[in-house]
Amino acid sequence: MTNHVPNEARVIPLRPGTARPQAPAPEPKEPLWRDLVGDVLRRERQAQERTLRDVAEQARISLPYLSEIERGRKEASSEVLAAAAHALGLGLGDLLSRVQGELVRQVDTGRRAPTSPYGGLCLVA
């Protein structure tokens, strides 16, 4: 048996105007608010080098519940978020502002279009 390899080359147009239209890229999923809140709370707690237990006790939130909030598993009430923020030395507005900034950053990063119609790839022979 021999392996027959066709003697054909794949043609890649060099001019963007002659490129085949590509299917539009799927719209990136926007991050969930609870994931962003959890990420911000965890980052702030770790930046302060504090344990989950310490923050939970000071905020008067159960440790498992605070852990679930940090992991984005639970939607916390404004009262619980305020308590967690205060335990970290933040106001509720500070926490929400940081979460909003993170949301903007992630959405902007996910929506950047490639500068080339070939998604950054172009082969020249």
Summary of the structure (lengths in Angstrom):
residues: 125
radius of gyration: 24.3
end to end distance: 31.7
largest distance: 74.8
contacts: 267
relative contact order: 0.16
helix: 50%
strand: 0%
